[in-house]
Amino acid sequence: MPTLHLAELTFANRPAQLPLLSRLADILAASPAVTHLLVRGSLAHGTADRLSDVDFVVGVQDADLPAFVGSLDDLMSVEAGALLPGWRDTIVADLGGVGMVFLVPDEGHLHQIDLYVAPASRVPRLRATVATAVLLDREPALAPAEGTAVAERFAAEFLARPRTCAELLIEHLVLAVLLHKRIKRGQRFVAYSEWHRLHTATKDLIKTALVPASRFWGWYQLREEIALTPIGRACLGDLEAAIGGPAVPSAADVDAAVERTLSLVERACPEAMSGLEDAITAYRTYLEQM
Amino acid sequence: MDTLTALAGQIAQLDTVDPAQLERMRHEALTAQAPWKAEYSAYQSGGWWTTSLMNASGDAADVTIGDCAAQPTDLLTRMPATAALLTELGLNYMWVRLARLEPNAFLWEHRDYDELDQVERHRLHIPLHTNTSAFLVTGGAKVHMTGGRIWRLTPTYAHGVCNLLGPDRIHLIADVYADDTYRRLARRPMLHPGSAEPLPVAGPAVIAERLQAARAMADLGYADAAERMLLRLFYTYALPEGAVYDLIAELHTSLGNEEAVTRWTTAKRRLLALTA
């Protein structure tokens, strides 16, 4: 049996995201507060394509969870070049921590980076339920009971905090990237689900901007509360346009939704755009290259 | 002297470049198989690449600066639109290169030394591929060098350059000797009022908040990231010269790291060419 030299071929066929994954792992692992770095999703299972997201579970010392999450936007902006502050992931399952999604340019393309930050005390349970590849497994310092309580309280408060207009704008921008990926892959059912999420985010954005103390739940009584002023009527007109589209969007529908959202923000809560102007310009450029 | 007049002495727009020719040059710069060389120095973050179009050796991979009568490199011979523009300008070139600044790359606040002989020379930029988050900061204002023009940089003030978000910024940079052709090109330097945007002033509360955020990062073990976060403030706020270096020293003082305080105090003197 001759010896085949497959190393070069294997290297050439490695996932395109691997250098980025490696760079992010180096960044995150620099902190002694980080106890675990796990990769999940398609990159862990060997099923990644060029659009696959980089999906990390980051275990941190329980007591450090608030400080770590508090520094994450700055860290990802400075070290990874994240385009926008992280989006608080409302899709990910609750595994005792908090999920954040960042958009990071690399090699001319925008990549979705999912970081699920979990207290170290929850990592063993998480590993029992979620298939992961382990990059780092450091023995955590003995977690005192109060550290665990700090982490639990922080995660609960973090997830319960109402979202700001800026956060809801970022949610639209992240969901649009996800949708472009679904459309390219032909994942129609997932696209349907995320398209509905995008409309819900539009509804939430309008309510947060125009009736932050709404007395009604979800989609109820929108007209009665909002269509009282020209701005309110224009915003509901945008929402009508959004939900009047197809159930599964095309790429052009997604682009139109992004532009509609940006106009809505300019009209109803322009302060949400403050400091994000260049990021949105760059976002549009990268979206064209997706 | 108003801000714009002061800035015009630092950075000025000269002639326009024909849009169709510029588009061909942009295509060449984005597609040519160029031997890009990474530049490393104390005053930048990484992500700064250059390749030579004209230099002393004629080798595109040779990116050392020096007085010479520059000759075209093999790379320039494969870029006909770019070569045509350089010929058409008819300048006395010392060095012509392509410079690529990646997203999230910075040339930190610094002041250039005049390291070469005292021969009158000028640095010209022709933006080929750029974006609004790529800009130069000097005198508390940011200037985005838009495409379509030849720009002249004579930065005697402390200045810095960044490409915050990308995509890549690619400029053709030509160092030229002053002669009659150059003087004709530079006969009417101007800086369009819309080109320079004053940065907001950072109040004490903003500075205190950013310093606290840096301290939180350093406490987590991300001291290098904390330093870079403070260095980036130069691109967000109008700050007194060298203030970002002072803030880093202050951060390390609060951490009790005397070695780092000394290192950054020395770096400030070197990067800003301060004598004292």
Contacts between the chains, C-beta under 8 A, distances in Angstrom:
chain1	res1	chain2	res2	distance
A	27	B	225	7.7
A	30	B	221	5.9
A	30	B	222	6.1
A	30	B	224	7.6
A	30	B	225	7.9
A	31	B	220	4.7
A	31	B	221	3.8
A	31	B	222	5.8
A	32	B	221	5.0
A	33	B	220	5.2
A	33	B	221	6.4
A	64	B	220	6.8
A	67	B	216	5.7
A	67	B	219	7.0
A	67	B	220	6.0
A	68	B	220	6.2
A	70	B	216	6.4
A	71	B	213	7.1
A	71	B	216	5.3
A	71	B	217	4.9
A	71	B	220	5.9
A	71	B	222	7.0
A	74	B	213	5.7
A	74	B	217	6.2
A	74	B	225	7.4
A	74	B	229	5.6
A	75	B	217	6.4
A	75	B	222	6.0
A	75	B	225	5.6
A	78	B	225	5.0
A	78	B	228	4.9
A	78	B	229	4.8
A	78	B	232	6.6
A	79	B	222	7.7
A	79	B	225	5.1
A	79	B	228	7.4
A	80	B	104	7.7
A	81	B	103	5.3
A	81	B	104	3.1
A	81	B	165	7.3
A	81	B	166	7.4
A	83	B	165	5.7
A	105	B	103	4.9
A	105	B	104	7.8
A	105	B	165	6.9
A	105	B	166	4.8
A	105	B	167	7.1
A	108	B	166	7.9
A	108	B	167	5.7
A	108	B	168	7.2
A	277	B	132	8.0
A	278	B	132	5.5
A	278	B	133	4.1
A	278	B	164	6.4
A	278	B	165	5.9
A	279	B	133	7.7
A	279	B	165	5.9
A	281	B	131	6.9
A	281	B	132	5.2
A	281	B	133	7.2
A	282	B	103	7.9
A	282	B	131	6.2
A	282	B	132	8.0
A	282	B	133	5.8
A	282	B	165	3.9
A	282	B	166	6.1
A	282	B	167	7.6
A	285	B	131	6.6
A	285	B	167	6.1
A	286	B	166	7.8
A	286	B	167	7.3
A	289	B	167	7.8
